[in-house]
């Protein structure tokens, strides 16, 4: 007859529950993996499979019982770590969508929006277009595999324990959030520059030929120039997405390492 003690049972539960909390929190916030179009059963099953594969390689303290206050604290810390990692990578896609929104407003497509089922809200059409292209590029470059590898490495960078994350990690996330505007400006700058020149040219035209009705020809010209610049800049879009993705992955690892450093 097989018998086991309560201490062994608590250790087995802790070995599975604590990694599962971090993994599920990461899946709930990371780009692509948290897409609402993916059924929750698939997400939960994927989290269980990752946990079964990762848990045997982890060293979890034997004195932490899941049902105690210390165990609940460790569980909350793992959820915080997973959310922080997923949110860090989410900012990359937010920057790309923000670039599309800025360019769309300058082109004149600010009124054109579609319902985004992932956010349960209306998103500008150009921002949604760039978001879809970025997601496809991300999958093409095996970005989802990089996310899983980074998640696995995070258990070595910040092991499961009752040690709370430090403020340095949160400060790094805040600084990384400020880089959204830098990334968005880099992506939308070609469109902004071309439309600035176009508006200056139309302003000169209105002064030299007042009989020309700019309200009738201004919007088609702006729209045409914007689409041409976007089409020409698509060849440079994939390398930028690749660079932003690797920057996001490096930031995730840096945040995880800083959580255990005072």
NORTA-V241467 format. One record per helix or strand of 3 or more residues. SS is the DSSP state (alpha for helix, beta for strand). FROM is the first residue (numbers start at 0). LEN is the number of residues. If there is no record, write none. Layout:
ss=(SS SS)
from=(FROM FROM)
len=(LEN LEN)
//
This chain:
ss=(alpha alpha alpha beta beta alpha alpha alpha alpha)
from=(5 39 68 112 120 124 142 166 213)
len=(24 16 39 4 4 16 15 42 46)
//
